């Protein structure tokens, strides 16, 4: 029973974590928006 609830939770926690790591380690993504507005 617990195994059925763990898999969806890993998906919901893993996706934002993956996005956070991509944003943190790829500087072009986090600097594109300020550059677009002229900062």
C-alpha positions in Angstrom: 0.0 0.0 0.0 2.6 2.7 0.9 4.5 1.9 -2.4 1.5 3.1 -4.4 1.6 6.5 -2.7 5.4 7.0 -2.7 5.8 6.9 -6.5 3.5 9.8 -7.3 5.0 11.8 -4.4 8.5 11.3 -5.8 7.3 12.6 -9.2 5.8 15.7 -7.6 8.9 16.4 -5.5 11.4 15.4 -8.2 10.2 17.6 -11.0 10.5 21.0 -9.1 13.9 19.8 -7.7 15.1 19.0 -11.2 13.9 22.4 -12.4 15.7 24.1 -9.5 18.9 22.3 -10.3 18.7 23.3 -14.0 18.1 27.0 -13.1 20.9 27.0 -10.5 23.5 25.4 -12.8 22.6 27.0 -16.1 23.2 30.7 -15.7 21.9 31.7 -19.1 18.4 30.8 -18.0 18.4 32.9 -14.9 20.0 35.9 -16.6 17.9 35.9 -19.7 14.9 37.7 -18.2 16.9 40.6 -16.7 18.9 40.9 -19.9 15.6 41.1 -21.9 14.4 44.0 -19.7 17.8 45.9 -20.0 19.3 45.3 -16.6 
